[in-house]
Amino acid sequence: MSRKLFGTDGVRGRANTAPMTAEMALKLAAAAGRYFRQDAGHGHRVIIGKDTRLSGYMFETAMTAGFTSTGMNVFLLGPVPTPAVGMLTTSMRADVGVMISASHNPAEDNGIKFFGPDGFKLSDEAEMEIERLMDVGVDPAQAQNIGRAKRIDDGRFRYNERVKSTLPRGMSFNGLKVVVDCANGAAYRTAPEVLWELGAEVIPVGVSPNGRNINDRCGSTYVHTAAEAVVAHGADIGICLDGDADRVMILDETGKVADGDQLMGLMASRWAEQDRLAGGALVATVMSNLGLERFLEGRGLRLERTSVGDRYVVERMRSGGYNLGGEQSGHIVMTDFATTGDGLLAGLQFLAAMVETGQSASELTRVFEPVPQLLKNVRYGTGQRPLENAAVQSAIADAESKLVGNGRLLIRRSGTEPLIRVMGESSDETVLENAVDSIVAAVEAATR
């Protein structure tokens, strides 16, 4: 059985359009409630967080109805970062945690992510069983056993204290001027609060959500606004989060961006020097730059690659006993501190490196020389399968033959959007561009 509803990171789509409808959310919550409510004698709990999208109200309400109908007691956190849901699921002894967010996607989209009682995202097997329960239907609880719903007002403050506690005792960011771009999303209050409490001078960007402006010309996928603020204010660093704050991009004092690969390379080398890097390896996806792999190998470390998606990174980390992993897109996972990617936590660790080394952001973000990499996306329509097209397959084979021994290609369907992602790496940029463009052209032709 394959998953029909869940993608690489929960359920995602355009709000009020199948599958992201209130009806689906209610049924999904009822199925998840039945799946996690195994022991009828236990007071079962679910916590629900969300980002700042307008549709979050609709999905929060629908899921509350679904969970309470199966006897689950619901605790509503309001807008909090995704990693806060993972953390609070365990600290509040909940059976399941839910984050309502489409992460870096536009405001019109939304999504639903689940966390198990251990604070980690669900396995493929658990998601398939929840889908099966949706198909067969679940019996509601008897009237006297219907669950209750309650708002929790201090969820974000609990999370704030948790992320601050990951820093060395007494560490202060006094004297550092920090631009923090919260993408008008889930961390719009949390991130500025934490940085200010740690002593930084904070220049906030993207902290005025209105339900429709999340990720709109701000955040980790649009760093230009924060870069301008860094330069205008003479800031030491820019920290750019996405809509649910589980990923980060770092800007140096000139406004230049460093992606997740550079940040992971810095942390892996520092942790190895401090004998903190479990297993002598960093876990990253097939998207991470070849330059990162070579950098680690030069220090006697390994790069363990996984499929794209932070949940697959975490699964490899847990199975192999590793404690550092992430994605080029800015998901940084530190299982010593958190169960999922945490953009704010990663930003704090970078600031700690600045304090401890006395080096500038520009010095710390030039860890390795990346191999030229080119990524292009092609949108496809409902029901289309361009990667199965013979002309596309021929174009891929031809491009791969030209890169043999001098680079690599990765062509995949996005798990969160209707996009074909065509990525290539090569030290010969002309060959690289020709290879990627030839595949893009073939995919575009197949989708017309």
N, C-alpha and C positions, 0 to 999 in steps of 0.2 A: 504493500500500500504506500502510495506517495502522498505528500502533503498537497492539498489543493488551495488552502486558504493562507497558510503561513508561508512567508518568504524567508529570506536570510536573517531578517531582524523583525519577527512578529508579523502582524497583519498590517498592510499599508495600502493606501489608495486615496482617491479624491473623495472628500467628505460629501455625504448624501448621494453618492454614486456607488453602485455595487463594486466591490463588496463592502465598502466603508459606509454602511447605513446604520441607523439606530437599531433597526430590527436585528441586523446581524450581531451588533454589539451585545444586545440583550441575550440572544441565543448563545453567543460565545461565552458570556459570563456565566450563564446557567450551566453550560457544559463544563466550564472550568471549575465552577463551584461544586458540581457533582463529582468531578475527578478528584479534587482535593479534600472533599468532605467524606473521608473514608470511615472515620470513627464517630458514630452518632452520639456518643456520650461526651464528646469534647466540644468546648466552646470555640467554634472555628472563626478565624479572622482573615480578612483580606484588606490590604491597604491599597489605595488608589491615588496616584499622583498624576499630574498633567503639566503640559507646557501652557503657553498663553494663546493658543489658537481659539478662535471663536467657537469652532465646532467641539472644543473640549467640553463645554457645558453639556452638550447633547450626549456625547459618548459617556461622560461621567455619570449622568443621570440614568442612561440606559443600562450601563453595566451595574450600577447600584441596584437597579430593579432585578436584573438577572441574578446577581449573587444573593441578594436577600431572599429571593424566591426559593432558593435551595437551602436556606437556613444559615447562610454565612453572614457574619457581622462585618459591616463595612466601615472602614476608617478613611476619611477623605482628607488628603494632605493639601490640596490646592496646588498651585504652581511650585514645583520643586525640580531640581535636576534629576535626571534618570538615575545616577548613582546613589542619590538619596533614597530612592525607592528600594534599591538592592540592600542598602545598609539598614533601613528601617524595617524591612521585612524580617530580618533576623533579630534586630534589637527589640521589636515589638512582639516577637514570637508569633508572627502571622503564618498562615498556611500558604499564602500566595500573595505576591505583590504585582501590581499592574501600573504601567506607565503609559499614559495616553499622549502620544507624540509621534510626529513624522520627522523628528530629528532636524536635518538640514534642509528638508523639502520646503516648498512654498506654503503659504498660509492656507491655501485651498485644500491641501492634503492633510491627512491625519493617519495615525497608526496606533496599534495596541501591542505592547510588549509585556510578557509575563516573566516573573521571577519566582522560583521555587522557594520553599522554606529556608534553604541554605543561602539565599540571596543571589544565586546564580541563575542565568537565563535557562529556560527549559530545554531539554534534549529534543531531538527530532521525534523520538518515540513518544514522549509526553504530548507533544503538539499533535501528532497523528491520532493519539487516543482521544484528545479533546475534540478534534474534528469528527472522529467517529461518533462521539456522544452527541455532537450537534446534528449529525445525520439521522441517528436513531431516535433522538429526543430524550429528554430527562423528565422524570416525575418531579413536580414541585414538592416542597416540604408541606407538611400539614399546617393548617392555619396557626396553631399554637407554637409552631417551630420556625415561623418566618423570622429572618434576621433583622437586625437593627442597623441604622446608619448614623454615623457621628463624625463631625468635623474635628480634626486635630490641628490645633493652632500653633504648636511649637515644633512641628516636623522639621522645618528648615533650620531652626536654631539648633536642634540636635545634630543635624548634618554639619552645620557650621563648626560646631565644637569638635566633631569627629575629624574633619579635614585639617583643622588647626593642630590637632593632637599628633598628626603624622610628622610634624617638624621637630627638630631637636629642641629640647626644653630651653626656653629663654630666647629663642631666635627672634630677631626683630628685623623688619624691613624699613626701619627708619632711614631716611635719606634717599630712598628709592622713589622715583616718580613713575607710576604705572598707569598706562591706558588699558582699560579692560572693556572689551566689546562683548556685550551679553546677547547680541542678536535679537533684542526685544523678545527674549525667550525666557525659559524656565529659571535662569540664574540672575534675572535682572535685579533682584534684591540681594541674593546670597553672595555673589562674587564681590561686589563693591563692599559689602559689610565685612566679609572675611579679610580682604586686603587692608581695609582701613583699621580694623581691630589689630592687625599685625604690624601696624605702624607706617604703612606706605602712604604716600600722597597719591590719591586716586583720581584719575580723570575718567569718568564713566561715559560709555558710548552704547547706544542701543539699549537703553533702560526705560523706554516709554512705550510699552506694549499697548496696542489697542485692539488686539484680536486678529488684525489683518496684516500687520507689518513684521511679523516674525521672519527672520532671515532676509528681509527686504533691504538690499544694499547695505548689509552689515553682517557681522559674524564671521565664522571661520571659512565660509565659502565666498565671502566678498570682503577681503581684508583692506581694501582701498580706503574706506572711511576711517578705520582705526589707524592706518599708516599715516594719513594726513594729520590726524590728531597727535600721533607720536612726534612728528616733525614740528608741528605748530607749537606744541607745549614743551618741546625739548625733553621728552620723556626718556627714561632709561630702557623701557621695554613696553611692548604691546602684547596683551593676552586676548586672543580672539576665540570665543566659544561659539558653538552652534546652538540651534534652537532648544535642545534639551541638555546642553552642557556636558555631553559625554565625550566630546572631542575638542581639540585645541590646536590653534596655530600660533606660533610665537613670532613676534616682530622685533627686530633689533632696534637700536637707537636711531638708525637711519630710515626705518620703516620697511626694511627688507624682510621678507617672510622666510621662515624656516618651517619645513613640514614635519610630519611625524617621524620620518626616517632619521632626520638630523637629531631630533629630540631623543629618540630611542637609542641612537648611537652614543650620544653623550651620556645618557643614564647607564647604559650597559657598561661602558668603559669605566665610569666612576664607580659603579657598584662592584665591578670585578676587582678594581684596585682596593676597594674596601672589604673585599671578601664577602659581599652581600648577594652576588648574582648566583642564584641557585642553578646548578647543573651546567654552569659555564656557557649558557646559551640564551639568546633572545628569540622569542617567538614572534614571527610577523607573517604577513600574507604574501602570496605570489606577486602582489603589486609593488612590494618594497624594492627600492632601487638596488641594482647590482653593486653599486658603489658601497652601499651599507654592508653587504655580504663580504666584500673584499676587505673593508675596514675591520670588521670583526675577526675575520680569518687572520689578519695581520697581528692581532693581539691574542691569538690562541683561543678565540671564542667561536661559537657556532651560531648560524642563523637557521632556525627551524621554520620552514615555510608551511602555511596552511591555505585552505581556500579563503576567498574574500568573505569577510564578516567577522566582527569582533567576537561573536559567540564561538566561532571555530578556533580562534586564537585562544580563548579561555579554555575550551575543551582540551586543546593540546597542552596548555600550561598545566592544567590539573592532572592530566594523565601522565605527563612527564616530570612533574614536580618542579616546574619552572616558575619563577615569580615575576618576570618582566616580559611584556609582549605588547603588541599593538598593531596599528595600521598606519600607512603613509598618510592617510586622510586625517590623522590626528587623534584617533582612539589610542590612548595609552593605558594599559592595564597593569596595575601593580597589586598582585594578590596578597602581598603583605598588609595592604591597607584597604583594599576594595575588591568587590566581586565583579566589577565591570569597568569599562572605560570611564575615566573621570577627568574632564578637561581642566577643572579648577585645581584639582589635586596635582595634576601634571604641571600646571603653571606654577604652583607653589614650590614644587620640587626644583623647577628651573630657577626660580628666584633664590631658593636656598643655595643652589650651586653658585649663583652670582655672589651671594654674601660670603660663602665659604672660600671661594677662590679669589675674590676681588677682581674678577674679570668682567668685561662688558658683555652684553648680550651678543654683540657681533662676533666676539672671540669665541663664545661658547656654542654658537650655532653654525660654525664652519668646521664640523667634525670630520667630514670626509668630502671628497670631490665626487659628485654624482655623475654616473654615466648618463649621457643625454637620453631623455625619456620623453615620449610623445604620446598623449592620450587624447583620443577624439571619440565623441559619442554620436550615435545615430538613433533617432527615435523611430519606433515602428508602431504599426497600428494593431488594434485588437484582432487576435486570431492569426497574425502573421508570425512566421517562423523563418526569418531570413538566414539564420545560420545553417538551415537544412537545404538551402538553395544551392544547386550544383555550381553555378557561376561564382557564388561567394566562396564555396569550398575550394574551387580552383584558384581563386585570387589569393586565398590564405596560403595554399600550398606553394604557389609561386613566390609569394613574399617570404615565406619561411626559408625557401631554398637560397634566397639572396642574402639572408642574415646568418646562415650557418657559420659558426665559428666566430661571429662578429656581433652577436646580439641575440635578442629573443623577442618573441611575440606572445601576447596574451589577448585572446579575443573571447569575450564572455557576455552573457546576458545579465544585466543588472538584476539583483534580487529585490530592489526597492522601487524601481521606476521602469517604464517600458523603453529601455535603452539598450543598444548593443554597444559595449565599450571595447574600443580597439586601442590596445596599448603596445608600444614597441620600445626597445632599448637598443642602442648601438653607438659606438664611438664615432661612426661615420654618419653624420647628421643628414647628409644628402640621401644616402641609402635608406636611412630610417624614415625620413619624410616620404620618400617614394613608396616604401613598403606599406606604411600606414594609410596613405592617401589612396592607394590602389584598392585596399580592402574596404575603406570607407565608401568609395565610389561604387563598388560592387554591392555593398549592403544597401546603399541608397537606391540603386537601380532595382533591387529586389523588393523594396518596400513601396515603390510607386504604384 
